[in-house]
Amino acid sequence: MHDGTLVSVLDYRDDGRTVALTRAFTIPTFRGRGYAAVVTEGAVADIESRGDRVIDPVCWYVADWFELHPEKQALLRRR
């Protein structure tokens, strides 16, 4: 949210063991301002703090985010 307006969302599926981050989306007029990174970072931090799930980065943006944050790659589901 920015000034009460929804600007970005991160869709997910949680099966109790793995959280699949399926789509990071930012409203077109707000793109390029880092909002998708903010929601991705927040979701990863939340999942990490729980300590009972791994992450499947289904969305290309989320996969790219993990490439830029190798310190968080231990949270990824092993294939």
TIBA-457339 format. One record per atom (N, C-alpha, C): residue in one letter; atom name; y, x, z. Coordinates in Angstrom, 2 decimals, decimal comma. Layout:
BEGIN
[rec a; CA; [Y; X; Z]] ...
//
This chain:
BEGIN
[rec m; N; [-1,18; 0,84; 0,00]] [rec m; CA; [0,00; 0,00; 0,00]] [rec m; C; [1,24; 0,89; 0,00]] [rec h; N; [2,25; 0,43; -0,70]] [rec h; CA; [3,55; 1,10; -0,71]] [rec h; C; [4,62; 0,02; -0,62]] [rec d; N; [5,36; 0,04; 0,46]] [rec d; CA; [6,39; -0,98; 0,70]] [rec d; C; [5,84; -2,40; 0,55]] [rec g; N; [4,62; -2,61; 1,07]] [rec g; CA; [4,01; -3,93; 1,05]] [rec g; C; [3,34; -4,32; -0,26]] [rec t; N; [3,30; -3,41; -1,21]] [rec t; CA; [2,68; -3,68; -2,50]] [rec t; C; [1,39; -2,89; -2,64]] [rec l; N; [0,34; -3,57; -3,06]] [rec l; CA; [-0,93; -2,88; -3,32]] [rec l; C; [-0,75; -1,96; -4,52]] [rec v; N; [-1,07; -0,69; -4,34]] [rec v; CA; [-0,89; 0,27; -5,43]] [rec v; C; [-2,19; 0,92; -5,88]] [rec s; N; [-3,18; 1,02; -4,99]] [rec s; CA; [-4,41; 1,70; -5,34]] [rec s; C; [-5,56; 1,19; -4,48]] [rec v; N; [-6,74; 1,15; -5,07]] [rec v; CA; [-7,95; 0,73; -4,36]] [rec v; C; [-9,10; 1,66; -4,70]] [rec l; N; [-10,09; 1,66; -3,84]] [rec l; CA; [-11,31; 2,42; -4,07]] [rec l; C; [-12,48; 1,48; -3,81]] [rec d; N; [-13,20; 1,15; -4,87]] [rec d; CA; [-14,36; 0,27; -4,74]] [rec d; C; [-15,57; 1,10; -4,31]] [rec y; N; [-16,47; 0,46; -3,57]] [rec y; CA; [-17,65; 1,18; -3,07]] [rec y; C; [-18,81; 0,23; -2,85]] [rec r; N; [-20,00; 0,81; -2,75]] [rec r; CA; [-21,21; 0,10; -2,33]] [rec r; C; [-21,84; 0,93; -1,22]] [rec d; N; [-22,26; 0,26; -0,17]] [rec d; CA; [-22,85; 0,93; 0,99]] [rec d; C; [-24,21; 0,32; 1,26]] [rec d; N; [-25,27; 1,13; 1,13]] [rec d; CA; [-26,62; 0,61; 1,35]] [rec d; C; [-27,16; 0,99; 2,73]] [rec g; N; [-26,30; 1,54; 3,59]] [rec g; CA; [-26,73; 1,93; 4,93]] [rec g; C; [-27,10; 3,40; 5,04]] [rec r; N; [-27,30; 4,06; 3,91]] [rec r; CA; [-27,59; 5,49; 3,89]] [rec r; C; [-26,61; 6,24; 3,00]] [rec t; N; [-26,23; 5,59; 1,90]] [rec t; CA; [-25,36; 6,20; 0,90]] [rec t; C; [-24,20; 5,27; 0,58]] [rec v; N; [-23,02; 5,85; 0,51]] [rec v; CA; [-21,85; 5,10; 0,06]] [rec v; C; [-21,55; 5,57; -1,36]] [rec a; N; [-21,71; 4,68; -2,31]] [rec a; CA; [-21,38; 4,99; -3,69]] [rec a; C; [-19,92; 4,63; -3,91]] [rec l; N; [-19,11; 5,62; -4,21]] [rec l; CA; [-17,69; 5,40; -4,50]] [rec l; C; [-17,61; 5,15; -6,00]] [rec t; N; [-17,47; 3,87; -6,35]] [rec t; CA; [-17,70; 3,44; -7,73]] [rec t; C; [-16,46; 3,39; -8,62]] [rec r; N; [-15,27; 3,23; -8,03]] [rec r; CA; [-14,08; 3,14; -8,88]] [rec r; C; [-12,83; 3,35; -8,05]] [rec a; N; [-12,06; 4,36; -8,45]] [rec a; CA; [-10,72; 4,55; -7,90]] [rec a; C; [-9,77; 3,98; -8,95]] [rec f; N; [-8,89; 3,08; -8,52]] [rec f; CA; [-7,99; 2,44; -9,46]] [rec f; C; [-6,59; 2,39; -8,87]] [rec t; N; [-5,62; 2,77; -9,69]] [rec t; CA; [-4,22; 2,66; -9,31]] [rec t; C; [-3,53; 1,75; -10,32]] [rec i; N; [-2,71; 0,84; -9,82]] [rec i; CA; [-1,93; -0,06; -10,67]] [rec i; C; [-1,14; 0,83; -11,65]] [rec p; N; [-1,18; 0,52; -12,95]] [rec p; CA; [-0,56; 1,41; -13,95]] [rec p; C; [0,87; 1,86; -13,65]] [rec t; N; [1,70; 1,00; -13,12]] [rec t; CA; [3,09; 1,41; -12,86]] [rec t; C; [3,21; 2,41; -11,72]] [rec f; N; [2,14; 2,61; -10,95]] [rec f; CA; [2,15; 3,55; -9,83]] [rec f; C; [1,32; 4,80; -10,09]] [rec r; N; [0,75; 4,93; -11,27]] [rec r; CA; [-0,09; 6,08; -11,58]] [rec r; C; [0,73; 7,38; -11,61]] [rec g; N; [0,03; 8,46; -11,34]] [rec g; CA; [0,67; 9,77; -11,38]] [rec g; C; [1,41; 10,16; -10,12]] [rec r; N; [1,25; 9,38; -9,07]] [rec r; CA; [1,94; 9,65; -7,80]] [rec r; C; [1,00; 10,07; -6,69]] [rec g; N; [-0,28; 10,23; -7,01]] [rec g; CA; [-1,24; 10,71; -6,02]] [rec g; C; [-1,88; 9,65; -5,16]] [rec y; N; [-1,69; 8,38; -5,49]] [rec y; CA; [-2,26; 7,32; -4,66]] [rec y; C; [-3,79; 7,29; -4,68]] [rec a; N; [-4,40; 7,55; -5,84]] [rec a; CA; [-5,86; 7,58; -5,90]] [rec a; C; [-6,42; 8,69; -5,02]] [rec a; N; [-5,72; 9,81; -4,99]] [rec a; CA; [-6,15; 10,91; -4,11]] [rec a; C; [-6,07; 10,50; -2,65]] [rec v; N; [-5,03; 9,76; -2,30]] [rec v; CA; [-4,86; 9,32; -0,91]] [rec v; C; [-6,00; 8,39; -0,49]] [rec v; N; [-6,34; 7,40; -1,34]] [rec v; CA; [-7,41; 6,48; -0,95]] [rec v; C; [-8,76; 7,19; -0,96]] [rec t; N; [-8,97; 8,12; -1,88]] [rec t; CA; [-10,23; 8,87; -1,91]] [rec t; C; [-10,36; 9,74; -0,67]] [rec e; N; [-9,31; 10,46; -0,33]] [rec e; CA; [-9,33; 11,31; 0,86]] [rec e; C; [-9,56; 10,49; 2,12]] [rec g; N; [-8,93; 9,32; 2,21]] [rec g; CA; [-9,12; 8,46; 3,37]] [rec g; C; [-10,54; 7,95; 3,49]] [rec a; N; [-11,12; 7,55; 2,36]] [rec a; CA; [-12,51; 7,07; 2,38]] [rec a; C; [-13,47; 8,18; 2,78]] [rec v; N; [-13,27; 9,35; 2,21]] [rec v; CA; [-14,14; 10,49; 2,54]] [rec v; C; [-14,02; 10,82; 4,02]] [rec a; N; [-12,81; 10,84; 4,55]] [rec a; CA; [-12,61; 11,14; 5,97]] [rec a; C; [-13,30; 10,10; 6,85]] [rec d; N; [-13,21; 8,84; 6,47]] [rec d; CA; [-13,84; 7,77; 7,25]] [rec d; C; [-15,36; 7,93; 7,23]] [rec i; N; [-15,91; 8,16; 6,06]] [rec i; CA; [-17,37; 8,33; 5,94]] [rec i; C; [-17,82; 9,56; 6,72]] [rec e; N; [-17,07; 10,63; 6,61]] [rec e; CA; [-17,41; 11,85; 7,33]] [rec e; C; [-17,36; 11,63; 8,84]] [rec s; N; [-16,37; 10,91; 9,32]] [rec s; CA; [-16,25; 10,69; 10,76]] [rec s; C; [-17,39; 9,86; 11,32]] [rec r; N; [-17,92; 8,96; 10,51]] [rec r; CA; [-19,08; 8,17; 10,95]] [rec r; C; [-20,31; 9,04; 11,11]] [rec g; N; [-20,49; 9,97; 10,19]] [rec g; CA; [-21,58; 10,94; 10,29]] [rec g; C; [-22,96; 10,42; 9,95]] [rec d; N; [-23,07; 9,20; 9,42]] [rec d; CA; [-24,39; 8,64; 9,16]] [rec d; C; [-24,62; 8,25; 7,71]] [rec r; N; [-23,76; 8,72; 6,80]] [rec r; CA; [-23,90; 8,38; 5,39]] [rec r; C; [-23,63; 9,62; 4,53]] [rec v; N; [-24,17; 9,60; 3,33]] [rec v; CA; [-23,81; 10,57; 2,31]] [rec v; C; [-23,05; 9,82; 1,23]] [rec i; N; [-22,41; 10,56; 0,35]] [rec i; CA; [-21,56; 9,96; -0,68]] [rec i; C; [-22,13; 10,22; -2,06]] [rec d; N; [-22,13; 9,18; -2,88]] [rec d; CA; [-22,49; 9,29; -4,29]] [rec d; C; [-21,20; 9,03; -5,08]] [rec p; N; [-20,62; 10,08; -5,68]] [rec p; CA; [-19,35; 9,92; -6,39]] [rec p; C; [-19,56; 9,37; -7,80]] [rec v; N; [-19,77; 8,09; -7,93]] [rec v; CA; [-20,05; 7,45; -9,21]] [rec v; C; [-18,82; 7,52; -10,12]] [rec c; N; [-17,66; 7,29; -9,57]] [rec c; CA; [-16,41; 7,31; -10,33]] [rec c; C; [-16,05; 8,73; -10,75]] [rec w; N; [-15,62; 8,89; -12,01]] [rec w; CA; [-15,25; 10,22; -12,50]] [rec w; C; [-14,12; 10,82; -11,67]] [rec y; N; [-13,17; 10,00; -11,24]] [rec y; CA; [-12,05; 10,52; -10,46]] [rec y; C; [-12,55; 11,09; -9,13]] [rec v; N; [-13,43; 10,36; -8,47]] [rec v; CA; [-13,98; 10,82; -7,19]] [rec v; C; [-14,78; 12,10; -7,38]] [rec a; N; [-15,57; 12,17; -8,45]] [rec a; CA; [-16,33; 13,39; -8,74]] [rec a; C; [-15,38; 14,57; -8,93]] [rec d; N; [-14,30; 14,36; -9,68]] [rec d; CA; [-13,31; 15,42; -9,87]] [rec d; C; [-12,65; 15,80; -8,55]] [rec w; N; [-12,40; 14,81; -7,69]] [rec w; CA; [-11,80; 15,09; -6,38]] [rec w; C; [-12,69; 16,04; -5,59]] [rec f; N; [-14,00; 15,79; -5,62]] [rec f; CA; [-14,92; 16,67; -4,89]] [rec f; C; [-14,96; 18,07; -5,49]] [rec e; N; [-14,77; 18,20; -6,78]] [rec e; CA; [-14,69; 19,52; -7,40]] [rec e; C; [-13,49; 20,30; -6,86]] [rec l; N; [-12,40; 19,59; -6,59]] [rec l; CA; [-11,20; 20,22; -6,05]] [rec l; C; [-11,26; 20,45; -4,54]] [rec h; N; [-12,28; 19,86; -3,89]] [rec h; CA; [-12,43; 19,98; -2,43]] [rec h; C; [-13,85; 20,42; -2,09]] [rec p; N; [-14,19; 21,68; -2,43]] [rec p; CA; [-15,56; 22,15; -2,19]] [rec p; C; [-15,96; 22,11; -0,72]] [rec e; N; [-14,99; 22,13; 0,18]] [rec e; CA; [-15,31; 22,08; 1,61]] [rec e; C; [-15,91; 20,73; 2,02]] [rec k; N; [-15,82; 19,73; 1,16]] [rec k; CA; [-16,36; 18,40; 1,46]] [rec k; C; [-17,66; 18,12; 0,72]] [rec q; N; [-18,14; 19,04; -0,11]] [rec q; CA; [-19,31; 18,79; -0,94]] [rec q; C; [-20,61; 18,64; -0,14]] [rec a; N; [-20,63; 19,07; 1,10]] [rec a; CA; [-21,82; 18,87; 1,94]] [rec a; C; [-22,06; 17,38; 2,19]] [rec l; N; [-21,05; 16,55; 1,99]] [rec l; CA; [-21,19; 15,11; 2,19]] [rec l; C; [-21,87; 14,41; 1,00]] [rec l; N; [-22,03; 15,12; -0,10]] [rec l; CA; [-22,58; 14,49; -1,30]] [rec l; C; [-24,07; 14,28; -1,21]] [rec r; N; [-24,51; 13,20; -1,81]] [rec r; CA; [-25,95; 12,91; -1,90]] [rec r; C; [-26,58; 13,96; -2,80]] [rec r; N; [-27,71; 14,46; -2,36]] [rec r; CA; [-28,46; 15,44; -3,16]] [rec r; C; [-29,33; 14,71; -4,15]] [rec r; N; [-29,30; 15,11; -5,36]] [rec r; CA; [-30,10; 14,47; -6,42]] [rec r; C; [-31,39; 15,18; -6,64]] 
//
